[in-house]
Amino acid sequence: MKSTGVVRKIDPLGRLVFPIELRRTMNLNEGDPMEIFVDGDFVLLKKHQASRACMITGEVLDENKEYAPGLILSPKGAEILLQKLI
């Protein structure tokens, strides 16, 4: 695990602010769901990726298809990918 050298305090409501540089680097945006993991005294935060979510659009639809292990695309995502390939 790599230290960023950034230290932040938890506010009275239990919130922690992520520096803008970290949010940009990690592609974290307002409203993004975060998954919380605990291992001993470590707390790990990970951007939540819904199961069966399209890798291109992020959409979770019944029409999404798995084209290869871990490659899940919505119809729109498949169209976008196809356009990029041709």
Jmol script that loads the backbone (N, CA, C; Angstrom):
load data "model"
ATOM      1  N   MET A   1       0.849  -1.173   0.000  1.00  0.00           N
ATOM      2  CA  MET A   1       0.000   0.000   0.000  1.00  0.00           C
ATOM      3  C   MET A   1       0.891   1.232   0.000  1.00  0.00           C
ATOM      4  N   LYS A   2       0.518   2.246  -0.791  1.00  0.00           N
ATOM      5  CA  LYS A   2       1.332   3.441  -0.943  1.00  0.00           C
ATOM      6  C   LYS A   2       0.708   4.612  -0.188  1.00  0.00           C
ATOM      7  N   SER A   3       1.501   5.341   0.582  1.00  0.00           N
ATOM      8  CA  SER A   3       1.019   6.517   1.294  1.00  0.00           C
ATOM      9  C   SER A   3       0.987   7.717   0.362  1.00  0.00           C
ATOM     10  N   THR A   4      -0.078   8.519   0.470  1.00  0.00           N
ATOM     11  CA  THR A   4      -0.170   9.741  -0.330  1.00  0.00           C
ATOM     12  C   THR A   4       0.449  10.915   0.419  1.00  0.00           C
ATOM     13  N   GLY A   5       0.686  10.757   1.713  1.00  0.00           N
ATOM     14  CA  GLY A   5       1.220  11.839   2.522  1.00  0.00           C
ATOM     15  C   GLY A   5       0.159  12.846   2.946  1.00  0.00           C
ATOM     16  N   VAL A   6      -1.095  12.591   2.594  1.00  0.00           N
ATOM     17  CA  VAL A   6      -2.196  13.487   2.928  1.00  0.00           C
ATOM     18  C   VAL A   6      -2.868  12.995   4.207  1.00  0.00           C
ATOM     19  N   VAL A   7      -3.082  13.920   5.148  1.00  0.00           N
ATOM     20  CA  VAL A   7      -3.774  13.597   6.394  1.00  0.00           C
ATOM     21  C   VAL A   7      -5.006  14.485   6.487  1.00  0.00           C
ATOM     22  N   ARG A   8      -6.150  13.904   6.760  1.00  0.00           N
ATOM     23  CA  ARG A   8      -7.392  14.656   6.912  1.00  0.00           C
ATOM     24  C   ARG A   8      -8.069  14.221   8.209  1.00  0.00           C
ATOM     25  N   LYS A   9      -8.807  15.156   8.823  1.00  0.00           N
ATOM     26  CA  LYS A   9      -9.559  14.845  10.036  1.00  0.00           C
ATOM     27  C   LYS A   9     -11.002  14.534   9.670  1.00  0.00           C
ATOM     28  N   ILE A  10     -11.605  13.644  10.445  1.00  0.00           N
ATOM     29  CA  ILE A  10     -13.020  13.334  10.293  1.00  0.00           C
ATOM     30  C   ILE A  10     -13.810  14.445  10.973  1.00  0.00           C
ATOM     31  N   ASP A  11     -14.822  14.987  10.286  1.00  0.00           N
ATOM     32  CA  ASP A  11     -15.597  16.090  10.867  1.00  0.00           C
ATOM     33  C   ASP A  11     -16.631  15.553  11.864  1.00  0.00           C
ATOM     34  N   PRO A  12     -17.347  16.439  12.573  1.00  0.00           N
ATOM     35  CA  PRO A  12     -18.307  16.002  13.592  1.00  0.00           C
ATOM     36  C   PRO A  12     -19.421  15.088  13.064  1.00  0.00           C
ATOM     37  N   LEU A  13     -19.690  15.137  11.757  1.00  0.00           N
ATOM     38  CA  LEU A  13     -20.716  14.263  11.179  1.00  0.00           C
ATOM     39  C   LEU A  13     -20.134  12.955  10.641  1.00  0.00           C
ATOM     40  N   GLY A  14     -18.827  12.734  10.875  1.00  0.00           N
ATOM     41  CA  GLY A  14     -18.187  11.500  10.442  1.00  0.00           C
ATOM     42  C   GLY A  14     -17.706  11.519   9.008  1.00  0.00           C
ATOM     43  N   ARG A  15     -17.666  12.683   8.396  1.00  0.00           N
ATOM     44  CA  ARG A  15     -17.258  12.791   6.988  1.00  0.00           C
ATOM     45  C   ARG A  15     -15.756  13.009   6.863  1.00  0.00           C
ATOM     46  N   LEU A  16     -15.242  12.554   5.751  1.00  0.00           N
ATOM     47  CA  LEU A  16     -13.836  12.707   5.422  1.00  0.00           C
ATOM     48  C   LEU A  16     -13.769  13.294   4.013  1.00  0.00           C
ATOM     49  N   VAL A  17     -13.008  14.352   3.814  1.00  0.00           N
ATOM     50  CA  VAL A  17     -12.919  14.995   2.503  1.00  0.00           C
ATOM     51  C   VAL A  17     -11.696  14.466   1.756  1.00  0.00           C
ATOM     52  N   PHE A  18     -11.929  14.044   0.509  1.00  0.00           N
ATOM     53  CA  PHE A  18     -10.841  13.588  -0.352  1.00  0.00           C
ATOM     54  C   PHE A  18     -10.300  14.792  -1.111  1.00  0.00           C
ATOM     55  N   PRO A  19      -8.988  15.008  -1.115  1.00  0.00           N
ATOM     56  CA  PRO A  19      -8.415  16.134  -1.860  1.00  0.00           C
ATOM     57  C   PRO A  19      -8.746  16.029  -3.352  1.00  0.00           C
ATOM     58  N   ILE A  20      -8.915  17.169  -3.999  1.00  0.00           N
ATOM     59  CA  ILE A  20      -9.283  17.201  -5.418  1.00  0.00           C
ATOM     60  C   ILE A  20      -8.268  16.455  -6.284  1.00  0.00           C
ATOM     61  N   GLU A  21      -6.984  16.547  -5.941  1.00  0.00           N
ATOM     62  CA  GLU A  21      -5.964  15.847  -6.736  1.00  0.00           C
ATOM     63  C   GLU A  21      -6.195  14.337  -6.710  1.00  0.00           C
ATOM     64  N   LEU A  22      -6.559  13.811  -5.535  1.00  0.00           N
ATOM     65  CA  LEU A  22      -6.821  12.379  -5.395  1.00  0.00           C
ATOM     66  C   LEU A  22      -8.088  11.994  -6.155  1.00  0.00           C
ATOM     67  N   ARG A  23      -9.116  12.840  -6.052  1.00  0.00           N
ATOM     68  CA  ARG A  23     -10.360  12.551  -6.780  1.00  0.00           C
ATOM     69  C   ARG A  23     -10.122  12.532  -8.278  1.00  0.00           C
ATOM     70  N   ARG A  24      -9.317  13.461  -8.775  1.00  0.00           N
ATOM     71  CA  ARG A  24      -9.019  13.482 -10.220  1.00  0.00           C
ATOM     72  C   ARG A  24      -8.218  12.251 -10.628  1.00  0.00           C
ATOM     73  N   THR A  25      -7.190  11.943  -9.865  1.00  0.00           N
ATOM     74  CA  THR A  25      -6.334  10.792 -10.173  1.00  0.00           C
ATOM     75  C   THR A  25      -7.120   9.482 -10.158  1.00  0.00           C
ATOM     76  N   MET A  26      -8.029   9.351  -9.183  1.00  0.00           N
ATOM     77  CA  MET A  26      -8.785   8.106  -9.020  1.00  0.00           C
ATOM     78  C   MET A  26     -10.126   8.122  -9.760  1.00  0.00           C
ATOM     79  N   ASN A  27     -10.398   9.205 -10.514  1.00  0.00           N
ATOM     80  CA  ASN A  27     -11.650   9.351 -11.252  1.00  0.00           C
ATOM     81  C   ASN A  27     -12.862   9.177 -10.324  1.00  0.00           C
ATOM     82  N   LEU A  28     -12.818   9.876  -9.190  1.00  0.00           N
ATOM     83  CA  LEU A  28     -13.923   9.859  -8.233  1.00  0.00           C
ATOM     84  C   LEU A  28     -14.740  11.127  -8.417  1.00  0.00           C
ATOM     85  N   ASN A  29     -16.042  10.972  -8.584  1.00  0.00           N
ATOM     86  CA  ASN A  29     -16.920  12.109  -8.824  1.00  0.00           C
ATOM     87  C   ASN A  29     -17.999  12.191  -7.757  1.00  0.00           C
ATOM     88  N   GLU A  30     -18.563  13.382  -7.596  1.00  0.00           N
ATOM     89  CA  GLU A  30     -19.641  13.573  -6.638  1.00  0.00           C
ATOM     90  C   GLU A  30     -20.752  12.560  -6.907  1.00  0.00           C
ATOM     91  N   GLY A  31     -21.192  11.886  -5.861  1.00  0.00           N
ATOM     92  CA  GLY A  31     -22.274  10.915  -5.996  1.00  0.00           C
ATOM     93  C   GLY A  31     -21.815   9.502  -6.295  1.00  0.00           C
ATOM     94  N   ASP A  32     -20.522   9.301  -6.576  1.00  0.00           N
ATOM     95  CA  ASP A  32     -20.034   7.945  -6.842  1.00  0.00           C
ATOM     96  C   ASP A  32     -20.185   7.085  -5.590  1.00  0.00           C
ATOM     97  N   PRO A  33     -20.719   5.872  -5.738  1.00  0.00           N
ATOM     98  CA  PRO A  33     -20.818   4.985  -4.576  1.00  0.00           C
ATOM     99  C   PRO A  33     -19.437   4.429  -4.219  1.00  0.00           C
ATOM    100  N   MET A  34     -19.154   4.377  -2.925  1.00  0.00           N
ATOM    101  CA  MET A  34     -17.881   3.847  -2.438  1.00  0.00           C
ATOM    102  C   MET A  34     -18.166   2.623  -1.568  1.00  0.00           C
ATOM    103  N   GLU A  35     -17.377   1.588  -1.757  1.00  0.00           N
ATOM    104  CA  GLU A  35     -17.500   0.364  -0.969  1.00  0.00           C
ATOM    105  C   GLU A  35     -16.444   0.403   0.126  1.00  0.00           C
ATOM    106  N   ILE A  36     -16.814   0.006   1.339  1.00  0.00           N
ATOM    107  CA  ILE A  36     -15.921   0.086   2.501  1.00  0.00           C
ATOM    108  C   ILE A  36     -15.535  -1.323   2.940  1.00  0.00           C
ATOM    109  N   PHE A  37     -14.228  -1.560   3.075  1.00  0.00           N
ATOM    110  CA  PHE A  37     -13.693  -2.831   3.544  1.00  0.00           C
ATOM    111  C   PHE A  37     -12.886  -2.568   4.812  1.00  0.00           C
ATOM    112  N   VAL A  38     -12.863  -3.524   5.721  1.00  0.00           N
ATOM    113  CA  VAL A  38     -12.096  -3.404   6.961  1.00  0.00           C
ATOM    114  C   VAL A  38     -11.247  -4.656   7.118  1.00  0.00           C
ATOM    115  N   ASP A  39      -9.969  -4.446   7.467  1.00  0.00           N
ATOM    116  CA  ASP A  39      -9.043  -5.548   7.733  1.00  0.00           C
ATOM    117  C   ASP A  39      -8.186  -5.130   8.915  1.00  0.00           C
ATOM    118  N   GLY A  40      -8.516  -5.631  10.098  1.00  0.00           N
ATOM    119  CA  GLY A  40      -7.795  -5.222  11.301  1.00  0.00           C
ATOM    120  C   GLY A  40      -8.017  -3.744  11.529  1.00  0.00           C
ATOM    121  N   ASP A  41      -6.933  -2.960  11.602  1.00  0.00           N
ATOM    122  CA  ASP A  41      -7.080  -1.520  11.807  1.00  0.00           C
ATOM    123  C   ASP A  41      -6.985  -0.731  10.492  1.00  0.00           C
ATOM    124  N   PHE A  42      -7.092  -1.426   9.351  1.00  0.00           N
ATOM    125  CA  PHE A  42      -7.090  -0.777   8.046  1.00  0.00           C
ATOM    126  C   PHE A  42      -8.524  -0.610   7.550  1.00  0.00           C
ATOM    127  N   VAL A  43      -8.813   0.556   6.981  1.00  0.00           N
ATOM    128  CA  VAL A  43     -10.076   0.811   6.308  1.00  0.00           C
ATOM    129  C   VAL A  43      -9.736   1.082   4.854  1.00  0.00           C
ATOM    130  N   LEU A  44     -10.332   0.329   3.958  1.00  0.00           N
ATOM    131  CA  LEU A  44     -10.068   0.458   2.531  1.00  0.00           C
ATOM    132  C   LEU A  44     -11.339   0.907   1.833  1.00  0.00           C
ATOM    133  N   LEU A  45     -11.235   1.959   1.054  1.00  0.00           N
ATOM    134  CA  LEU A  45     -12.367   2.453   0.277  1.00  0.00           C
ATOM    135  C   LEU A  45     -12.122   2.146  -1.192  1.00  0.00           C
ATOM    136  N   LYS A  46     -13.159   1.656  -1.856  1.00  0.00           N
ATOM    137  CA  LYS A  46     -13.038   1.308  -3.269  1.00  0.00           C
ATOM    138  C   LYS A  46     -14.273   1.822  -3.994  1.00  0.00           C
ATOM    139  N   LYS A  47     -14.065   2.388  -5.172  1.00  0.00           N
ATOM    140  CA  LYS A  47     -15.202   2.823  -5.979  1.00  0.00           C
ATOM    141  C   LYS A  47     -16.043   1.589  -6.292  1.00  0.00           C
ATOM    142  N   HIS A  48     -17.315   1.647  -5.921  1.00  0.00           N
ATOM    143  CA  HIS A  48     -18.197   0.489  -6.093  1.00  0.00           C
ATOM    144  C   HIS A  48     -18.551   0.291  -7.553  1.00  0.00           C
ATOM    145  N   GLN A  49     -18.418  -0.908  -8.014  1.00  0.00           N
ATOM    146  CA  GLN A  49     -18.776  -1.274  -9.376  1.00  0.00           C
ATOM    147  C   GLN A  49     -19.929  -2.273  -9.272  1.00  0.00           C
ATOM    148  N   ALA A  50     -21.116  -1.854  -9.689  1.00  0.00           N
ATOM    149  CA  ALA A  50     -22.273  -2.735  -9.620  1.00  0.00           C
ATOM    150  C   ALA A  50     -22.038  -3.972 -10.473  1.00  0.00           C
ATOM    151  N   SER A  51     -22.501  -5.125  -9.987  1.00  0.00           N
ATOM    152  CA  SER A  51     -22.339  -6.339 -10.777  1.00  0.00           C
ATOM    153  C   SER A  51     -23.198  -6.230 -12.034  1.00  0.00           C
ATOM    154  N   ARG A  52     -22.701  -6.751 -13.110  1.00  0.00           N
ATOM    155  CA  ARG A  52     -23.358  -6.703 -14.409  1.00  0.00           C
ATOM    156  C   ARG A  52     -23.426  -5.291 -14.986  1.00  0.00           C
ATOM    157  N   ALA A  53     -22.555  -4.383 -14.512  1.00  0.00           N
ATOM    158  CA  ALA A  53     -22.521  -3.023 -15.049  1.00  0.00           C
ATOM    159  C   ALA A  53     -21.694  -3.005 -16.330  1.00  0.00           C
ATOM    160  N   CYS A  54     -22.137  -2.224 -17.294  1.00  0.00           N
ATOM    161  CA  CYS A  54     -21.414  -2.054 -18.553  1.00  0.00           C
ATOM    162  C   CYS A  54     -20.078  -1.373 -18.278  1.00  0.00           C
ATOM    163  N   MET A  55     -19.008  -1.899 -18.854  1.00  0.00           N
ATOM    164  CA  MET A  55     -17.674  -1.337 -18.647  1.00  0.00           C
ATOM    165  C   MET A  55     -17.504   0.015 -19.332  1.00  0.00           C
ATOM    166  N   ILE A  56     -18.345   0.337 -20.291  1.00  0.00           N
ATOM    167  CA  ILE A  56     -18.229   1.593 -21.032  1.00  0.00           C
ATOM    168  C   ILE A  56     -19.146   2.667 -20.446  1.00  0.00           C
ATOM    169  N   THR A  57     -20.426   2.334 -20.268  1.00  0.00           N
ATOM    170  CA  THR A  57     -21.415   3.328 -19.842  1.00  0.00           C
ATOM    171  C   THR A  57     -21.736   3.269 -18.349  1.00  0.00           C
ATOM    172  N   GLY A  58     -21.439   2.139 -17.707  1.00  0.00           N
ATOM    173  CA  GLY A  58     -21.782   1.965 -16.290  1.00  0.00           C
ATOM    174  C   GLY A  58     -23.225   1.556 -16.073  1.00  0.00           C
ATOM    175  N   GLU A  59     -23.991   1.410 -17.150  1.00  0.00           N
ATOM    176  CA  GLU A  59     -25.405   1.048 -17.036  1.00  0.00           C
ATOM    177  C   GLU A  59     -25.564  -0.384 -16.530  1.00  0.00           C
ATOM    178  N   VAL A  60     -26.554  -0.593 -15.673  1.00  0.00           N
ATOM    179  CA  VAL A  60     -26.911  -1.936 -15.212  1.00  0.00           C
ATOM    180  C   VAL A  60     -28.280  -2.236 -15.809  1.00  0.00           C
ATOM    181  N   LEU A  61     -28.283  -3.043 -16.859  1.00  0.00           N
ATOM    182  CA  LEU A  61     -29.523  -3.354 -17.586  1.00  0.00           C
ATOM    183  C   LEU A  61     -29.676  -4.854 -17.747  1.00  0.00           C
ATOM    184  N   ASP A  62     -30.917  -5.309 -17.881  1.00  0.00           N
ATOM    185  CA  ASP A  62     -31.164  -6.730 -18.156  1.00  0.00           C
ATOM    186  C   ASP A  62     -30.571  -7.139 -19.502  1.00  0.00           C
ATOM    187  N   GLU A  63     -30.433  -6.168 -20.417  1.00  0.00           N
ATOM    188  CA  GLU A  63     -29.918  -6.461 -21.760  1.00  0.00           C
ATOM    189  C   GLU A  63     -28.396  -6.573 -21.816  1.00  0.00           C
ATOM    190  N   ASN A  64     -27.691  -6.242 -20.732  1.00  0.00           N
ATOM    191  CA  ASN A  64     -26.222  -6.332 -20.733  1.00  0.00           C
ATOM    192  C   ASN A  64     -25.791  -7.766 -20.988  1.00  0.00           C
ATOM    193  N   LYS A  65     -24.696  -7.909 -21.750  1.00  0.00           N
ATOM    194  CA  LYS A  65     -24.170  -9.231 -22.085  1.00  0.00           C
ATOM    195  C   LYS A  65     -22.706  -9.310 -21.696  1.00  0.00           C
ATOM    196  N   GLU A  66     -22.280 -10.510 -21.308  1.00  0.00           N
ATOM    197  CA  GLU A  66     -20.869 -10.757 -20.994  1.00  0.00           C
ATOM    198  C   GLU A  66     -20.239 -11.377 -22.230  1.00  0.00           C
ATOM    199  N   TYR A  67     -19.338 -10.633 -22.882  1.00  0.00           N
ATOM    200  CA  TYR A  67     -18.721 -11.077 -24.128  1.00  0.00           C
ATOM    201  C   TYR A  67     -17.458 -11.890 -23.888  1.00  0.00           C
ATOM    202  N   ALA A  68     -16.840 -11.695 -22.754  1.00  0.00           N
ATOM    203  CA  ALA A  68     -15.659 -12.450 -22.323  1.00  0.00           C
ATOM    204  C   ALA A  68     -15.648 -12.330 -20.803  1.00  0.00           C
ATOM    205  N   PRO A  69     -14.882 -13.167 -20.106  1.00  0.00           N
ATOM    206  CA  PRO A  69     -14.867 -13.060 -18.644  1.00  0.00           C
ATOM    207  C   PRO A  69     -14.537 -11.633 -18.185  1.00  0.00           C
ATOM    208  N   GLY A  70     -15.504 -11.005 -17.529  1.00  0.00           N
ATOM    209  CA  GLY A  70     -15.315  -9.654 -17.014  1.00  0.00           C
ATOM    210  C   GLY A  70     -15.625  -8.548 -18.003  1.00  0.00           C
ATOM    211  N   LEU A  71     -15.907  -8.880 -19.267  1.00  0.00           N
ATOM    212  CA  LEU A  71     -16.225  -7.868 -20.287  1.00  0.00           C
ATOM    213  C   LEU A  71     -17.734  -7.829 -20.473  1.00  0.00           C
ATOM    214  N   ILE A  72     -18.378  -6.938 -19.712  1.00  0.00           N
ATOM    215  CA  ILE A  72     -19.825  -6.803 -19.751  1.00  0.00           C
ATOM    216  C   ILE A  72     -20.157  -5.481 -20.446  1.00  0.00           C
ATOM    217  N   LEU A  73     -21.039  -5.563 -21.451  1.00  0.00           N
ATOM    218  CA  LEU A  73     -21.411  -4.376 -22.217  1.00  0.00           C
ATOM    219  C   LEU A  73     -22.921  -4.270 -22.346  1.00  0.00           C
ATOM    220  N   SER A  74     -23.408  -3.035 -22.256  1.00  0.00           N
ATOM    221  CA  SER A  74     -24.802  -2.750 -22.566  1.00  0.00           C
ATOM    222  C   SER A  74     -24.887  -2.610 -24.080  1.00  0.00           C
ATOM    223  N   PRO A  75     -26.088  -2.608 -24.639  1.00  0.00           N
ATOM    224  CA  PRO A  75     -26.193  -2.383 -26.095  1.00  0.00           C
ATOM    225  C   PRO A  75     -25.524  -1.074 -26.516  1.00  0.00           C
ATOM    226  N   LYS A  76     -25.722  -0.001 -25.751  1.00  0.00           N
ATOM    227  CA  LYS A  76     -25.105   1.281 -26.065  1.00  0.00           C
ATOM    228  C   LYS A  76     -23.580   1.197 -25.927  1.00  0.00           C
ATOM    229  N   GLY A  77     -23.095   0.521 -24.878  1.00  0.00           N
ATOM    230  CA  GLY A  77     -21.660   0.361 -24.671  1.00  0.00           C
ATOM    231  C   GLY A  77     -21.015  -0.428 -25.799  1.00  0.00           C
ATOM    232  N   ALA A  78     -21.709  -1.478 -26.257  1.00  0.00           N
ATOM    233  CA  ALA A  78     -21.195  -2.277 -27.368  1.00  0.00           C
ATOM    234  C   ALA A  78     -21.114  -1.432 -28.640  1.00  0.00           C
ATOM    235  N   GLU A  79     -22.115  -0.572 -28.847  1.00  0.00           N
ATOM    236  CA  GLU A  79     -22.120   0.307 -30.015  1.00  0.00           C
ATOM    237  C   GLU A  79     -20.969   1.314 -29.955  1.00  0.00           C
ATOM    238  N   ILE A  80     -20.751   1.890 -28.785  1.00  0.00           N
ATOM    239  CA  ILE A  80     -19.651   2.854 -28.610  1.00  0.00           C
ATOM    240  C   ILE A  80     -18.310   2.176 -28.863  1.00  0.00           C
ATOM    241  N   LEU A  81     -18.119   0.983 -28.298  1.00  0.00           N
ATOM    242  CA  LEU A  81     -16.868   0.244 -28.482  1.00  0.00           C
ATOM    243  C   LEU A  81     -16.649  -0.098 -29.949  1.00  0.00           C
ATOM    244  N   LEU A  82     -17.698  -0.543 -30.622  1.00  0.00           N
ATOM    245  CA  LEU A  82     -17.594  -0.888 -32.033  1.00  0.00           C
ATOM    246  C   LEU A  82     -17.176   0.329 -32.866  1.00  0.00           C
ATOM    247  N   GLN A  83     -17.760   1.490 -32.573  1.00  0.00           N
ATOM    248  CA  GLN A  83     -17.408   2.713 -33.302  1.00  0.00           C
ATOM    249  C   GLN A  83     -15.940   3.095 -33.082  1.00  0.00           C
ATOM    250  N   LYS A  84     -15.431   2.868 -31.877  1.00  0.00           N
ATOM    251  CA  LYS A  84     -14.024   3.183 -31.578  1.00  0.00           C
ATOM    252  C   LYS A  84     -13.077   2.239 -32.306  1.00  0.00           C
ATOM    253  N   LEU A  85     -13.538   0.999 -32.543  1.00  0.00           N
ATOM    254  CA  LEU A  85     -12.688  -0.005 -33.177  1.00  0.00           C
ATOM    255  C   LEU A  85     -12.610   0.148 -34.694  1.00  0.00           C
ATOM    256  N   ILE A  86     -13.628   0.758 -35.285  1.00  0.00           N
ATOM    257  CA  ILE A  86     -13.609   0.868 -36.770  1.00  0.00           C
ATOM    258  C   ILE A  86     -13.182   2.236 -37.230  1.00  0.00           C
TER     259      ILE A  86
END
end "model"
wireframe off; spacefill off
backbone 0.3
color backbone group
